[in-house]
Amino acid sequence: MEVNYIHEMKEELAKQLIELQQQSYRIEANLINYPNIPPLNETVADLLREPKTWLTASSDNHIIGAIAIETRADHWLLNKVIVSPRFFRRGVGRMLIQKVKEETSVPLYVTTASHNTPAVKLYESEGFTQFKHERTTDGLLLRTFVYRKEPGP
């Protein structure tokens, strides 16, 4: 598996990521019984406009997982964690999260639906702790987690 940081989004890559995002988030929407997940409505043009860094995992020259990272001076946000359904439960998401954790020295935040049990378990197993629990205006329960790197010796 090859892992790459993408700092500048190109149209062909955006097309691949939108396709992967659609596959992954459709399954999440069904899992949490919430069809209005915002990434399902995004377009290639949206990704081209986003000022985010992406970390991708590829196998046989096909992207099988990706994380969109918004970096700020005092914290990073994992805006999207997406994995091809063909590679669910094979450690792709975990490997990408671990890579991001290695790269940052500031707190790392991620939000997911409370009922997205696989994601909640993954974040908790990777040392994230619940930071906030909230309900959207249309009733979706969300959990925000934070990971803080232990200070070195």
QUIBEL-V240205 format. One record per backbone hydrogen bond with DSSP energy under -1.0 kcal/mol. NH is the residue of the N-H (numbers start at 0). CO is the residue of the C=O. E is the energy in kcal/mol with one decimal. If there is no record, write none. Layout:
BEGIN
NH_CO_E ; NH_CO_E
END
This chain:
BEGIN
1_57_-2.6 ; 3_55_-2.2 ; 5_53_-3.7 ; 13_9_-2.6 ; 14_10_-2.2 ; 15_11_-1.8 ; 16_12_-2.6 ; 17_13_-2.5 ; 18_14_-2.0 ; 19_15_-2.3 ; 20_16_-3.0 ; 21_17_-2.6 ; 22_18_-2.0 ; 23_19_-2.5 ; 24_20_-2.9 ; 25_21_-1.8 ; 26_22_-1.1 ; 27_23_-1.7 ; 28_24_-2.9 ; 29_25_-1.9 ; 30_26_-2.4 ; 31_27_-2.6 ; 33_28_-2.4 ; 39_36_-2.0 ; 40_37_-2.2 ; 46_42_-1.9 ; 47_43_-2.3 ; 48_44_-1.3 ; 49_45_-1.3 ; 51_49_-1.1 ; 52_68_-2.5 ; 53_5_-2.5 ; 54_66_-2.3 ; 55_3_-3.1 ; 56_64_-2.8 ; 57_1_-3.0 ; 58_61_-2.5 ; 61_58_-1.3 ; 63_56_-3.1 ; 64_56_-1.4 ; 65_81_-2.8 ; 66_54_-2.2 ; 67_79_-1.9 ; 68_52_-3.7 ; 69_76_-2.7 ; 71_74_-2.0 ; 75_106_-2.6 ; 76_69_-2.6 ; 77_108_-3.2 ; 78_67_-2.0 ; 78_76_-1.1 ; 79_67_-1.1 ; 81_65_-3.0 ; 83_63_-3.0 ; 86_83_-2.7 ; 87_84_-1.2 ; 89_86_-1.2 ; 94_90_-2.4 ; 95_91_-2.2 ; 96_92_-2.6 ; 97_93_-2.7 ; 98_94_-1.9 ; 99_95_-2.1 ; 100_96_-2.6 ; 101_97_-2.0 ; 102_98_-1.3 ; 103_99_-1.2 ; 107_146_-2.4 ; 108_75_-2.8 ; 109_144_-2.0 ; 111_142_-2.3 ; 113_140_-2.7 ; 115_112_-2.0 ; 116_114_-1.8 ; 119_115_-2.5 ; 120_116_-2.8 ; 121_117_-2.1 ; 122_118_-2.8 ; 123_119_-2.5 ; 124_120_-2.4 ; 125_121_-1.2 ; 126_123_-1.5 ; 127_122_-2.5 ; 128_145_-2.7 ; 130_143_-3.6 ; 131_143_-1.8 ; 133_141_-2.3 ; 135_139_-2.7 ; 138_135_-2.1 ; 141_133_-3.5 ; 142_111_-3.1 ; 143_131_-3.0 ; 144_109_-3.3 ; 145_128_-2.6 ; 146_107_-2.4
END
